[in-house]
Amino acid sequence: MCTIFFGDAVNAIEEPEYQVVDKNSNFEIRYYSEYLVAEVMLDGDFTSSGGQAFRVLAGYIFGANTAVAKMAMTAPVESQLTSPSEKMAMTAPVLSTNDESRYVYRFVMERKYTLDTLPIPDDERIRLLKVEPRYMAVKQFSGRWSEENYKKSEKQLLQYLNKNDIKIIGAPIFARYNAPFVPWFLRRNEVMIEVNWRN
């Protein structure tokens, strides 16, 4: 899989490999192969944490690592609320209830790397880890990266899963596939939730 990050096919970039195993209207169930990520966990709200996280992770792939190696940008950039006090209901979105929430942000690493060959980050807040194979329920949407826009799609996906008795086993993830300068109406965004899928 690839996506257009900088506006044309020449600059198409890697995405994690997946197969669509079920599709219904605006909703998909995908099976993802394993992939590697660099992640950082930061305090803040939905908006403020993103800019800081992007700077930290972008610094890593642009050379702030022990090998001083520059790596290619990939997609998506994932973000996920990870406040330990949050409990996810089957019929409602996970909500950020205070300014003390913590968000995890992840950059997907190129497939040519392994955990042994990835450069070690200079910033000790960054963790390198493997995301195991999993089934993800996905709803795609366009538009601005606002909390309101994301929560609307998150709620719709959660309601769809509840209505169809699909068991949720992970917290919602906000996946962004385009650079900030891409016009909002052309952006590809997704809300993704890990599920227990059985054919």
N, C-alpha and C positions, 0 to 999 in steps of 0.2 A: 504494500500500500504506500501511496505517497500523497502529498498535498501540495498546493501552490502557496508558498509562504511569501514570496516576493513579487507575485503578480503574473508570472508567465511560466510556461512548462520547462524552460531552461533551468529554473530555480526550484523545481519540484524537490521536495525533501522527504526523508524517510518517516514512516509511521510504524508502530508495532504491527506485526502480521496478525490478521484475524480472518475468520470466516463468518459470514452471516448464516446462522442456523435457523432463524425464524424471523419473519417480517410481517407486521400488521399495521397498516396505515403509516403513522409517523413514528412507529416504535420498532426497534430491532433487538434481537438477541444475538450476540456475537461470541464466538469462541476465540479467545486471544492466546497465542503462543507466549511463552515466557519472554520477558525483555528486561533490560537493565535500566535503572534510573539513577539520577543524582537528585537528592532531595534535601530540603532544609525546612525546619519547623520554626515558625516565628509567631510572636504575640501580635495581636492587632485585630482590626475589624476586617470586613470583607474587602474594603477598598484599600486601606492603608498598608496591609500586609503584602499585597501583590507587588507593588513597586520595589519594595526592599528585597523581596525574595527574588525577583527577576534580576536585580543587579548582582546579588550574591551568586546565583547560578550561572548567569551569563559571564561573570568574571571567571568562573571555573572553566567553562568550555572555550573561552577566548584566551586562555593561557595562564590563569592563576592556579597553577598546579605544579607538582614537583618536576614534571617533564617539560614544563613551559610549552606544552603542546596545545595547538589550536584545533578544536573539534568542530564538526559541522553542526549547524542548527537542525533540530528534528522537530517533530510534532507528535502529539499535542503537548502543550504546557498544562499540567494537571494541578488542580488545587482542591483541597479537601479540609473541611472543618474537623478538628480532632480534639475538641475539648472533652476531657475525660468524664465530665458530668453530664454530657449530652446522651440522651436515649432516643433512638430512632423509632418512631411509630410507623406502623405499616400503612397508615392512611394519611399521613401528614409529613411535610418536609422537615428536615432537621433545621433548626433555627439557631442563629447566633443570638444569645440572650444578653451578652454583656461585652464590655471592651476587653475582657481578660481571655477571650477565646484564643485558641491557637490554631493556626492553619499550616498544613503541610503543602509545599509546592514541589513539583517534580519536573525535571527535564528528562525526556527519554534519550538514552544513549544510542549511538550508531550500532548496528548489528555486528559490525566487524570486531567490536570489543568483547572481552570477557571481564569478569570481576578481577582477574589476575593481571589483565593488560591495561585496564583503565588507569590513567594518571591519578595520583593521590591529590586531592584538593588541598590548596594552601589554607583555606578557611575550614577550621575544625568543626564548624556547624554543619557542614555538608556531609551527608551519608551516601555511600554507594551501595546499592542493593539490587537483588533480583526480584522481579515481580513474577510469581508463579503463574502457570496457565490457569485461566479462569473464564467463566461465562459472565458477560456483562450485558445488562439491559441498557439500551441507549435511546435517547431522544435528541435529534438534531434540531438546532434553531439558529437563526441569524440575529443580527442586531448588536447593540452596544453591550459592553461587558458590565452592565449594571447588576446590582444585587436583585433588583425587582425583576429584570428580564430573566435572570437565572432561576430565581425562585418560582416563577410562573411555570417554566418547563419542568423543573424538579417536581413540583406538585402534580403536574399532569402525568409524569412518568410513575410516580409513586401510586397514584390512583389507578393507573392502568395495571400495574403489577398486583395491586390488591384485588382488583376486580377479576383478574384472571388467575388468582391463587398461585402466583409465582413467588416463591419464598426469597426474601431479601436477606443477604448475609454480609452486606458491607454498607458503609456510609456513602452518600452521594459524592461524586467527583465532578468538578467543573473542568471540561477539556476545551482548550482554546487552540485553534489551528492556524491562525493568521497573525501577521505582524501588526502592531498598533496602528500603523499608517494605512492599513487596508480600510477602505470605507466601510462603515458599520453595516450597510445593507448587503455587502458582499462577504461578510465574515461567516465562517463555519464554526459554530460552537456546539458543544454537546454536553448533556448531563448523562452520567454513566453510573450504574449501580451494580455491584456484584450480586449475582443471584445463583440459587441452586436450581440448575436447569436439567430437566430430564425429558428426552424426546418421547 
